Amino acid sequence: MTAVLVLGGNGQLGQALGRARWSEGTVVHRPGRDVIDLARPESIATALAAHPYDIVVNAAAFTAVDAAQDDVAGAFAINATGPAILADATRRAGLPLIHVSTDYVFDGSATGAYPEDATPQPLGVYGASKLAGEYAVLSGNPRAIVLRTAWVISPFRANFLKTMLRLAAERPALRVVDDQRGSPTSADDLAEAIAAIVPRLAGDADAPTGIYHFVNAGEASWCELAREIMACSASRGGPSVPVEGIPTSAFPTPTRRPVNSRLATGRLTRDYGIEPRDWQAAVRDIVADPAAMPTAPA
């Protein structure tokens, strides 16, 4: 039996990990933030001592990108200090660690998809805190994987896809940024990738480690993603409205976003045989999930 501890079990990825197709004999524990919280270092040791785990997956993070600009201490506590403590605790316990990170460690200036060894250069506090967490994890546990992802969508919690469907039910048209490009990523597909990595990383002390990327195949702008969501929703009789593309300058935010969030996934394919499917197929599956659709007002 393989016992997996997931931090951030109630988030998008945490919930997807709860329904992923794990290898036979795998038991996944997803305690809430009230049990294990990266902002409370003492909870990490307590949680690890409560059960004989075989591997830990950190899907918890301070993900409010704009709020991080005003709460630097909070962002670094959860995204950097907490993972550093977690890496040290898992190393001392002899446990491998998978730490989920982000495309925001890059500034978006590359002309193609970022390879795993590209030099990071974050644009804001969120990206800087996540990069510090990467360094802490890789230096703190030699059996750690940093798994970067981007543009995560799912039927769970707040995310771009659910926001688009909700707004489509409320407005006659949508205006969405069309000059930022990335690789939309299904939380379910990301969870399946993690579930495929876990048996080898937990069972083989010589399993490959380091930095990996997982995103769905292909690329899109936010506007193109929104139009695909509308088309999928319309095909199922759900809300759908026209989507107008706008420049980033028409939608200012406190934090600069990378104009290029594309991530190369070749190392994950080479080392673990994982080949992401197209993002369009992933979007279709998410829209088909009744949980993704907006609920009617009471």
ChimeraX attribute file (.defattr): number of C-alpha atoms within 10 A of each C-alpha:
attribute: neighborCount
match mode: 1-to-1
recipient: residues
	/A:1	10
	/A:2	19
	/A:3	17
	/A:4	22
	/A:5	23
	/A:6	25
	/A:7	26
	/A:8	22
	/A:9	24
	/A:10	20
	/A:11	18
	/A:12	23
	/A:13	27
	/A:14	25
	/A:15	22
	/A:16	22
	/A:17	28
	/A:18	18
	/A:19	12
	/A:20	20
	/A:21	15
	/A:22	19
	/A:23	13
	/A:24	9
	/A:25	9
	/A:26	16
	/A:27	16
	/A:28	21
	/A:29	17
	/A:30	20
	/A:31	17
	/A:32	15
	/A:33	16
	/A:34	8
	/A:35	13
	/A:36	23
	/A:37	20
	/A:38	25
	/A:39	21
	/A:40	15
	/A:41	18
	/A:42	12
	/A:43	16
	/A:44	21
	/A:45	16
	/A:46	12
	/A:47	16
	/A:48	18
	/A:49	11
	/A:50	8
	/A:51	12
	/A:52	14
	/A:53	23
	/A:54	23
	/A:55	24
	/A:56	25
	/A:57	24
	/A:58	23
	/A:59	20
	/A:60	26
	/A:61	27
	/A:62	19
	/A:63	15
	/A:64	11
	/A:65	19
	/A:66	16
	/A:67	16
	/A:68	21
	/A:69	16
	/A:70	12
	/A:71	14
	/A:72	15
	/A:73	14
	/A:74	17
	/A:75	26
	/A:76	24
	/A:77	21
	/A:78	23
	/A:79	28
	/A:80	26
	/A:81	22
	/A:82	22
	/A:83	30
	/A:84	24
	/A:85	19
	/A:86	25
	/A:87	29
	/A:88	18
	/A:89	17
	/A:90	24
	/A:91	18
	/A:92	11
	/A:93	16
	/A:94	16
	/A:95	23
	/A:96	27
	/A:97	28
	/A:98	25
	/A:99	25
	/A:100	25
	/A:101	25
	/A:102	23
	/A:103	26
	/A:104	28
	/A:105	25
	/A:106	24
	/A:107	20
	/A:108	25
	/A:109	12
	/A:110	14
	/A:111	9
	/A:112	12
	/A:113	17
	/A:114	21
	/A:115	16
	/A:116	19
	/A:117	10
	/A:118	10
	/A:119	11
	/A:120	17
	/A:121	15
	/A:122	21
	/A:123	17
	/A:124	21
	/A:125	23
	/A:126	28
	/A:127	26
	/A:128	22
	/A:129	26
	/A:130	27
	/A:131	24
	/A:132	18
	/A:133	27
	/A:134	28
	/A:135	14
	/A:136	21
	/A:137	30
	/A:138	21
	/A:139	14
	/A:140	20
	/A:141	21
	/A:142	18
	/A:143	25
	/A:144	28
	/A:145	23
	/A:146	22
	/A:147	24
	/A:148	21
	/A:149	26
	/A:150	22
	/A:151	21
	/A:152	21
	/A:153	23
	/A:154	27
	/A:155	23
	/A:156	20
	/A:157	15
	/A:158	13
	/A:159	15
	/A:160	17
	/A:161	25
	/A:162	22
	/A:163	16
	/A:164	24
	/A:165	22
	/A:166	18
	/A:167	16
	/A:168	21
	/A:169	18
	/A:170	13
	/A:171	12
	/A:172	11
	/A:173	14
	/A:174	19
	/A:175	15
	/A:176	22
	/A:177	20
	/A:178	19
	/A:179	16
	/A:180	18
	/A:181	21
	/A:182	24
	/A:183	27
	/A:184	29
	/A:185	25
	/A:186	31
	/A:187	29
	/A:188	26
	/A:189	23
	/A:190	23
	/A:191	22
	/A:192	20
	/A:193	23
	/A:194	20
	/A:195	18
	/A:196	18
	/A:197	20
	/A:198	24
	/A:199	19
	/A:200	14
	/A:201	23
	/A:202	21
	/A:203	13
	/A:204	12
	/A:205	14
	/A:206	10
	/A:207	16
	/A:208	16
	/A:209	19
	/A:210	16
	/A:211	21
	/A:212	23
	/A:213	24
	/A:214	28
	/A:215	31
	/A:216	29
	/A:217	20
	/A:218	15
	/A:219	21
	/A:220	20
	/A:221	21
	/A:222	22
	/A:223	22
	/A:224	18
	/A:225	25
	/A:226	28
	/A:227	21
	/A:228	19
	/A:229	24
	/A:230	23
	/A:231	19
	/A:232	22
	/A:233	22
	/A:234	14
	/A:235	14
	/A:236	13
	/A:237	9
	/A:238	17
	/A:239	22
	/A:240	26
	/A:241	21
	/A:242	15
	/A:243	21
	/A:244	15
	/A:245	18
	/A:246	16
	/A:247	14
	/A:248	16
	/A:249	9
	/A:250	10
	/A:251	10
	/A:252	10
	/A:253	11
	/A:254	12
	/A:255	15
	/A:256	16
	/A:257	22
	/A:258	20
	/A:259	19
	/A:260	24
	/A:261	30
	/A:262	30
	/A:263	26
	/A:264	19
	/A:265	23
	/A:266	18
	/A:267	17
	/A:268	21
	/A:269	14
	/A:270	10
	/A:271	13
	/A:272	16
	/A:273	13
	/A:274	18
	/A:275	16
	/A:276	22
	/A:277	15
	/A:278	16
	/A:279	21
	/A:280	20
	/A:281	13
	/A:282	22
	/A:283	21
	/A:284	17
	/A:285	14
	/A:286	24
	/A:287	25
	/A:288	17
	/A:289	12
	/A:290	10
	/A:291	14
	/A:292	21
	/A:293	21
	/A:294	18
	/A:295	10
	/A:296	7
	/A:297	4
	/A:298	3
